[in-house]
């Protein structure tokens, strides 16, 4: 499968100690992808289990990330350190909403990278996906770091919201509207 042309969206990178950008994830990013995708701490609150095979990671990038309408590598100084995507809800009554998901290599936590990437992605996705009027992110109540990433935009506790890995979990919600002033 052909790699997508690299198109970056520059964010300020002020608190990260480098330049943060978003761009389509590429097959050539597989080794960087494996750094965070194999880490059990990164996968702890994700819906996926840690990757154990480079071939499985390549298949995921080729089959899921490349054809996805909004799947981006979170890059620090041009090198992928995480990923982020927004998926439109398929139900007809929920099609105006998209769900934001992200993962960041644990070596980059606490540096403001995820916050900058989420902020940039929300602004960008409304321009690229005009059918979306709302972007939401769900974060599990135990995931305090992701709560801090999302709390600036507003949140609410969703009690007993979802079963992940056999356990019912509470979650917090982030949302932005396409009509919000700073979107």
Protein Blocks (a to p, Z undefined) as FASTA:
>chain_A
ZZddddddddeklmnopacddddddfklmmmmmmmmmmmklmmmmcbdcdfbfklmmmmm
mmmmmmpmbdcdddeehiafbdcdddddfblklmmpccddddddfklgonlmmmmmmmmm
mmmmmmmmmmbcbdcddddfklmmlmmmmmmnopaddehkbccehiacddddddddfkbm
kZZ
